Amino acid sequence: MSFNKALLFFTIFSITLISCQDEKPITGGSPDLTYMPNDNIDFIKPPFLDRDIEQEVFLIDAQKDEEIITESGSKITVYKNTIVDNVGEVVVGNVKIEYRDFHNPLEVYLSGIPMGYDSAGVRYVFETAGMFELKAYQKEQLLGLKKGKKMDVDLISTSNETDFNFYSFDESNGVWLFKNEPMRIATTLKNKMAEKREVKELIKPIAQNVKNYAFDIDVNKKQYPELEVYEGTIFEVRNNASFNPIYYNVQWDKVEIYRKNKDHYVLELFKEDTSIVVAVKPVIKSEKYAQAKIKYNEAIKKRKESIGEQSDFDVYSKSLIAYNSSMSAQATIMRQMSLNGFGIYNCDKPGIFNPSGVIKELIAIKNGEERKVENKNFSVVDLSKNAVVLVYGAPKYYKNRNTILWAIMNNEEMLIAFPEEIQAMLDDKKLRSGTYSIQEGLEILGDVIASR
């Protein structure tokens, strides 16, 4: 069959792809500060409806043991015949697994998941060593785990300390429940995230095989950066022998694509109550392949030139910086646990985080103009801790600590006060800080918090 006959175009569908960036993307668009609750997330209130931490989506076979590797390197093992529907019946066929994790104060803030914990009449705030949300669906129905069964999670963690406990979030009551279950810690001396970043930057284009079936899908490739690198990316069927060309004659209701691992994706075609799953891989159209190869070779050349221009001191300095940075830059820390159900889980230790320093007057500066900021919700972070505290009214900071704080001014802008600005405050406790667009501000916060 010629390529023209084998290539199926889906341009009438708007398909959302799940991110696999090393750092979770903040979705673009104008912010919506109005939280619209529903029955499932009454207690979860993200500050922006369009900038929440995105889900990774995986498609598994409920009747097989399946191992899922997430973009951060966490591993989820789901065992065969353990997933059930809302009446407790074992599910058969394909199941959609949705996963996302939260590893720093900005991600926790954007999730809108409450981090307060009450114990013996004392109100604590969680400092996290890793939080994640894990859900399963079939035909949009939320699924559960069979009573008495388990699934295993190896969660990438930000700390190898042993004083963190394990909690689950009760979404119907908005409270955290202590899970008296053991967590094991495993550490490997290899920076998988750095490796992944390097591979992604220099992804090698694969030319299409014109003898194979393929799909050309109108997708938002910005949510899949490895698919955005080159023009002419299409999805080639991995196994021609198992593909039925009659699929091209069907007017499908919906098409979705999921990442399995590396260059392995699956395409799911929906028609009423039926769905077909096709294993595919991203390739470059024949007419665009030469251009993609040139782009790849230029990237390789630039990297080599950049390395060649570095002095011995540059190389030594960079190595020293990498060595003396956080534990996660030297080692991969995994917290291993077993779950008896899907939901939201957290590796935490409760703490009393009380920023006692008071900023008497906060001045926002924009285009040389100054305005007083008061009666706002301020998010305050001690950069040595993995926790965010919300303060209303007068802004506060941690004395003798590197503090960063921010507040949403309106639908268009936010204020950020940086550690050096807070440290440079005079005795009058008046602080002048800049304002940024929401998108720019969140990107800046992400950079500052990531480089702690």
Phi and psi in degrees as a GROMACS rama.xvg file:
@    title "Ramachandran Plot"
@    xaxis  label "Phi"
@    yaxis  label "Psi"
@TYPE xy
-73.2145  161.729  SER-2
-63.5366  -38.4795  PHE-3
-59.0705  -34.6364  ASN-4
-80.8106  -29.8611  LYS-5
-84.2906  -19.3654  ALA-6
-85.532  119.876  LEU-7
-103.298  126.879  LEU-8
-98.4014  127.519  PHE-9
-114.713  94.6543  PHE-10
-112.663  -5.59765  THR-11
-93.435  -6.23344  ILE-12
-100.983  146.748  PHE-13
-108.409  107.835  SER-14
-110.122  128.248  ILE-15
-94.5917  124.889  THR-16
-94.7004  151.462  LEU-17
-91.4621  135.01  ILE-18
-70.6624  144.458  SER-19
-128.031  33.8176  CYS-20
-73.4293  157.053  GLN-21
-65.5396  -35.2419  ASP-22
-112.907  137.243  GLU-23
-66.181  133.253  LYS-24
-79.3589  150.77  PRO-25
-98.5739  116.951  ILE-26
-59.2602  139.701  THR-27
-77.6356  -175.764  GLY-28
106.887  166.756  GLY-29
-75.0753  142.268  SER-30
-73.0479  146.451  PRO-31
-116.868  109.534  ASP-32
-87.8887  1.17025  LEU-33
-93.6288  117.671  THR-34
-85.2513  127.538  TYR-35
-108.701  101.535  MET-36
-74.1286  157.824  PRO-37
-137.653  -176.363  ASN-38
-62.5128  -25.1313  ASP-39
-90.6967  -27.4893  ASN-40
-130.637  42.5987  ILE-41
-57.4127  -33.277  ASP-42
-98.6905  -3.83197  PHE-43
-104.856  113.9  ILE-44
-128.55  84.6566  LYS-45
-62.5278  141.05  PRO-46
-65.8306  -24.2767  PRO-47
-131.871  129.579  PHE-48
-70.5422  -26.5547  LEU-49
-105.547  11.434  ASP-50
-131.655  20.419  ARG-51
-67.1226  158.787  ASP-52
-66.5798  127.262  ILE-53
-76.1786  154.471  GLU-54
-83.9781  144.455  GLN-55
-92.671  139.59  GLU-56
-121.003  132.541  VAL-57
-129.08  146.498  PHE-58
-110.03  123.871  LEU-59
-126.077  163.244  ILE-60
-96.528  118.33  ASP-61
-66.1777  -14.9324  ALA-62
-102.313  15.4153  GLN-63
-131.47  152.886  LYS-64
-69.5784  125.993  ASP-65
-125.057  138.621  GLU-66
-116.091  125.358  GLU-67
-111.603  130.775  ILE-68
-110.582  120.39  ILE-69
-84.7862  171.469  THR-70
-63.261  -29.7446  GLU-71
-81.5002  -10.6768  SER-72
103.99  -1.41471  GLY-73
-68.4939  154.242  SER-74
-123.974  132.902  LYS-75
-121.044  127.859  ILE-76
-114.516  116.348  THR-77
-110.488  130.14  VAL-78
-96.3806  152.426  TYR-79
-62.6024  144.373  LYS-80
58  32.6148  ASN-81
-112.683  -9.57019  THR-82
-92.8433  133.348  ILE-83
-126.435  159.814  VAL-84
-87.5736  -169.247  ASP-85
-74.0135  -5.90157  ASN-86
-111.451  9.7119  VAL-87
87.9255  7.61598  GLY-88
-83.7443  138.246  GLU-89
-64.5113  131.999  VAL-90
-83.9758  141.772  VAL-91
-117.842  157.233  VAL-92
91.0887  -160.704  GLY-93
-79.0481  140.606  ASN-94
-127.036  135.031  VAL-95
-91.0125  122.603  LYS-96
-103.123  125.502  ILE-97
-109.979  131.781  GLU-98
-140.687  142.57  TYR-99
-152.963  150.952  ARG-100
-130.277  163.331  ASP-101
-136.649  120.718  PHE-102
-124.761  -3.82843  HIS-103
-144.303  168.454  ASN-104
-58.3491  -34.2021  PRO-105
-69.0205  -42.0131  LEU-106
-64.295  -39.1769  GLU-107
-62.8149  -44.8264  VAL-108
-58.83  -47.2563  TYR-109
-67.7597  -26.454  LEU-110
-69.1481  -30.0912  SER-111
75.2588  7.05649  GLY-112
-77.1028  125.491  ILE-113
-65.8152  140.301  PRO-114
-117.137  18.146  MET-115
-85.5098  150.507  GLY-116
-144.122  124.36  TYR-117
-98.5155  132.542  ASP-118
-148.431  122.505  SER-119
53.2325  39.1692  ALA-120
79.6449  4.32119  GLY-121
-108.105  135.666  VAL-122
-94.6026  118.418  ARG-123
-110.318  165.422  TYR-124
-119.8  136.977  VAL-125
-76.7248  133.998  PHE-126
-101.899  122.887  GLU-127
-98.7603  146.774  THR-128
-110.082  12.5695  ALA-129
141.799  122.177  GLY-130
-126.685  145.431  MET-131
-148.02  156.609  PHE-132
-121.025  129.712  GLU-133
-135.111  117.017  LEU-134
-131.194  157.007  LYS-135
-131.151  139.762  ALA-136
-138.172  150.296  TYR-137
-140.623  123.136  GLN-138
51.5154  44.6505  LYS-139
68.764  3.78473  GLU-140
-91.1187  130.639  GLN-141
-70.8931  131.961  LEU-142
-108.919  167.76  LEU-143
-131.504  -174.169  GLY-144
-109.023  139.711  LEU-145
-59.7976  138.791  LYS-146
-57.0625  132.409  LYS-147
87.0669  -5.64826  GLY-148
-100.341  161.554  LYS-149
-132.022  159.482  LYS-150
-130.808  153.174  MET-151
-108.079  142.276  ASP-152
-130.35  128.096  VAL-153
-106.555  103.437  ASP-154
-97.7639  126.536  LEU-155
-59.0978  131.449  ILE-156
-124.404  157.842  SER-157
-94.0446  -3.98293  THR-158
-147.248  146.223  SER-159
-105.487  14.4454  ASN-160
-70.5168  151.154  GLU-161
-98.2633  -0.190591  THR-162
-95.7045  21.6256  ASP-163
-94.4893  140.181  PHE-164
-105.507  177.062  ASN-165
-117.416  130.498  PHE-166
-133.488  153.551  TYR-167
-120.874  149.502  SER-168
-98.0286  122.819  PHE-169
-83.0767  100.381  ASP-170
-70.2771  -21.5913  GLU-171
-79.2663  -23.8595  SER-172
-116.929  -7.39448  ASN-173
70.9372  31.8175  GLY-174
-129.333  155.249  VAL-175
-91.2465  137.847  TRP-176
-114.037  129.582  LEU-177
-69.4919  130.107  PHE-178
-106.771  109.261  LYS-179
-81.2679  64.3603  ASN-180
-129.167  146.53  GLU-181
-71.6002  146.156  PRO-182
-120.669  133.73  MET-183
-104.233  145.877  ARG-184
-114.543  127.769  ILE-185
-124.504  138.953  ALA-186
-128.335  131.542  THR-187
-121.976  140.956  THR-188
-89.097  60.2347  LEU-189
-148.571  131.968  LYS-190
-90.3845  86.6573  ASN-191
-64.8063  -33.8564  LYS-192
-64.7823  -40.4657  MET-193
-65.7419  -40.8048  ALA-194
-59.373  -44.4752  GLU-195
-64.1212  -39.3382  LYS-196
-62.511  -42.0105  ARG-197
-65.192  -44.1488  GLU-198
-61.5311  -40.9821  VAL-199
-67.6461  -37.7815  LYS-200
-65.5855  -32.8358  GLU-201
-115.141  41.4983  LEU-202
-60.8864  131.489  ILE-203
-88.5462  126.799  LYS-204
-70.2909  144.626  PRO-205
-113.468  127.873  ILE-206
-76.4516  144.425  ALA-207
-66.7227  150.833  GLN-208
-99.4348  109.673  ASN-209
-66.6918  -10.2017  VAL-210
-84.9324  -11.4411  LYS-211
-96.2084  153.11  ASN-212
-68.0784  152.771  TYR-213
-153.541  162.952  ALA-214
-127.493  134.973  PHE-215
-111.03  111.24  ASP-216
-115.799  133.259  ILE-217
-80.8664  98.5886  ASP-218
-125.603  165.832  VAL-219
-88.671  88.9258  ASN-220
-70.3421  -12.2849  LYS-221
-66.2209  -21.8121  LYS-222
-86.0938  -6.92644  GLN-223
-128.389  84.9403  TYR-224
-59.3722  -30.1191  PRO-225
-69.4052  -17.2944  GLU-226
-93.7881  -7.56447  LEU-227
-93.5731  -15.427  GLU-228
-60.2126  -43.3264  VAL-229
-120.408  146.044  TYR-230
-74.2007  151.076  GLU-231
84.3804  23.14  GLY-232
-75.1156  128.209  THR-233
-130.869  175.176  ILE-234
-115.527  116.581  PHE-235
-97.4411  137.287  GLU-236
-66.7455  131.237  VAL-237
-75.0399  -31.0758  ARG-238
-132.17  97.2274  ASN-239
-58.9641  -35.3394  ASN-240
-65.6584  -28.8375  ALA-241
-95.2711  2.44025  SER-242
-97.1556  133.68  PHE-243
-100.866  113.902  ASN-244
-64.6344  -9.92471  PRO-245
-64.634  -18.7155  ILE-246
-58.8265  -26.8286  TYR-247
-70.2968  -19.1374  TYR-248
-91.3831  -1.57915  ASN-249
-96.3879  136.023  VAL-250
-88.2615  91.8306  GLN-251
-70.6304  144.439  TRP-252
-74.1607  -34.7358  ASP-253
-156.38  148.834  LYS-254
-131.211  132.016  VAL-255
-132.131  153.655  GLU-256
-128.989  141.439  ILE-257
-131.67  148.414  TYR-258
-90.0611  131.311  ARG-259
-93.7223  -57.2141  LYS-260
-170.405  149.926  ASN-261
40.9081  -112.692  LYS-262
-98.4383  17.0577  ASP-263
-102.799  116.524  HIS-264
-124.809  162.014  TYR-265
-126.978  140.393  VAL-266
-106.395  128.179  LEU-267
-114.642  124.632  GLU-268
-106.553  126.72  LEU-269
-110.616  135.798  PHE-270
-143.941  107.213  LYS-271
53.0509  -119.063  GLU-272
-93.8114  8.98641  ASP-273
-111.324  144.158  THR-274
-137.997  144.124  SER-275
-118.49  133.962  ILE-276
-110.09  130.458  VAL-277
-125.485  126.743  VAL-278
-78.4355  128.242  ALA-279
-137.216  168.072  VAL-280
-140.295  148.468  LYS-281
-77.0501  130.718  PRO-282
-135.254  173.458  VAL-283
-108.381  133.672  ILE-284
-54.4288  148.384  LYS-285
-53.8696  -45.8106  SER-286
-71.741  -13.1011  GLU-287
-107.951  -5.39678  LYS-288
-67.0947  -42.415  TYR-289
-59.4771  -41.8277  ALA-290
-64.4694  -40.826  GLN-291
-66.2558  -39.558  ALA-292
-64.7027  -39.9372  LYS-293
-61.1382  -43.5291  ILE-294
-62.3325  -41.294  LYS-295
-64.3738  -46.3037  TYR-296
-64.2716  -36.9632  ASN-297
-64.1958  -39.6916  GLU-298
-64.3829  -41.387  ALA-299
-61.6047  -44.3331  ILE-300
-63.1066  -43.7433  LYS-301
-62.9582  -38.8905  LYS-302
-65.1704  -44.3023  ARG-303
-63.1438  -41.4101  LYS-304
-64.3488  -39.3184  GLU-305
-63.2407  -42.0838  SER-306
-66.3153  -40.062  ILE-307
-65.8624  -29.6891  GLY-308
-79.9205  -11.053  GLU-309
-76.8388  138.327  GLN-310
-79.4635  167.83  SER-311
-59.4731  -34.7778  ASP-312
-66.4569  -40.6337  PHE-313
-58.4496  -47.4618  ASP-314
-62.8748  -43.1489  VAL-315
-63.7349  -43.8155  TYR-316
-62.4217  -44.2247  SER-317
-64.2068  -39.024  LYS-318
-64.3375  -40.3626  SER-319
-66.154  -41.0633  LEU-320
-61.657  -45.2103  ILE-321
-62.4953  -40.1308  ALA-322
-68.7068  -37.2742  TYR-323
-91.6985  5.12157  ASN-324
-81.1152  -162.784  SER-325
-65.967  163.623  SER-326
-56.7685  -35.4512  MET-327
-66.1419  -19.5849  SER-328
-79.3152  -19.6003  ALA-329
-104.921  -29.5641  GLN-330
-141.584  154.066  ALA-331
-100.714  119.596  THR-332
-104.695  125.78  ILE-333
-118.323  134.119  MET-334
-105.35  119.251  ARG-335
-101.432  130.254  GLN-336
-150.034  161.579  MET-337
-114.888  138.559  SER-338
-113.624  145.996  LEU-339
-105.068  14.032  ASN-340
-179.111  167.64  GLY-341
-82.8087  159.718  PHE-342
152.04  -154.129  GLY-343
-112.602  128.461  ILE-344
-130.788  154.336  TYR-345
-144.88  134.34  ASN-346
-96.6388  107.299  CYS-347
-139.452  162.835  ASP-348
-133.835  128.056  LYS-349
-69.7261  141.043  PRO-350
-144.362  161.885  GLY-351
-102.35  102.049  ILE-352
-102.89  102.852  PHE-353
-121.15  95.3315  ASN-354
-67.7851  107.814  PRO-355
-90.7677  -16.7301  SER-356
-74.1847  129.884  GLY-357
-106.168  130.035  VAL-358
-93.2754  112.523  ILE-359
-70.4252  -33.0454  LYS-360
-147.985  127.119  GLU-361
-113.929  123.39  LEU-362
-111.977  123.897  ILE-363
-91.1584  132.238  ALA-364
-112.16  127.674  ILE-365
-144.184  122.321  LYS-366
52.7741  38.4064  ASN-367
81.6603  -7.42137  GLY-368
-95.5364  146.158  GLU-369
-114.873  143.62  GLU-370
-146.061  144.158  ARG-371
-77.4961  138.078  LYS-372
-112.38  124.21  VAL-373
-152.558  163.496  GLU-374
53.9096  49.1773  ASN-375
-119.231  162.962  LYS-376
-86.4462  117.739  ASN-377
-105.831  134.812  PHE-378
-100.545  124.62  SER-379
-121.09  130.749  VAL-380
-130.967  126.166  VAL-381
-83.4244  115.739  ASP-382
-67.3461  -6.55819  LEU-383
-91.8499  -3.45505  SER-384
-122.98  155.36  LYS-385
-102.047  57.4918  ASN-386
-146.567  152.542  ALA-387
-125.719  135.137  VAL-388
-115.807  136.596  VAL-389
-99.4408  128.859  LEU-390
-126.285  131.711  VAL-391
-108.743  143.696  TYR-392
98.0121  -111.834  GLY-393
-83.1731  131.689  ALA-394
-68.8419  147.654  PRO-395
-129.743  166.492  LYS-396
-145.811  165.576  TYR-397
-89.5451  122.626  TYR-398
-68.4046  138.907  LYS-399
59.8  27.2633  ASN-400
-134.095  156.284  ARG-401
-79.931  108.665  ASN-402
-111.52  137.465  THR-403
-124.292  138.958  ILE-404
-137.864  154.85  LEU-405
-147.784  160.371  TRP-406
-148.536  142.633  ALA-407
-83.0571  121.165  ILE-408
-82.9565  -44.5573  MET-409
-164.511  -167.512  ASN-410
-66.8032  -11.4349  ASN-411
-113.175  -25.6133  GLU-412
-143.2  161.741  GLU-413
-138.055  157.571  MET-414
-106.108  140.647  LEU-415
-130.328  128.892  ILE-416
-109.357  119.769  ALA-417
-89.6178  159.464  PHE-418
-54.0016  -43.8811  PRO-419
-66.0603  -31.5957  GLU-420
-68.629  -41.7747  GLU-421
-67.51  -41.4694  ILE-422
-65.7866  -28.053  GLN-423
-87.5051  3.24733  ALA-424
-59.7661  140.729  MET-425
-80.2815  176.971  LEU-426
-61.4713  -20.8997  ASP-427
-76.2404  -4.67796  ASP-428
59.4951  30.8645  LYS-429
-97.549  130.4  LYS-430
-121.108  130.526  LEU-431
-112.682  124.005  ARG-432
-135.746  159.665  SER-433
-88.792  163.282  GLY-434
-115.256  154.309  THR-435
-141.321  159.698  TYR-436
-63.7885  158.001  SER-437
-57.0352  -47.0626  ILE-438
-62.0378  -48.6718  GLN-439
-64.1881  -42.1036  GLU-440
-61.6865  -43.4201  GLY-441
-66.9846  -35.9042  LEU-442
-65.911  -40.4874  GLU-443
-63.4938  -46.3486  ILE-444
-59.4475  -41.4513  LEU-445
-59.9225  -41.977  GLY-446
-66.7276  -44.8035  ASP-447
-64.44  -45.963  VAL-448
-69.5574  -35.945  ILE-449
-68.0196  -28.2727  ALA-450
-96.9185  13.6795  SER-451
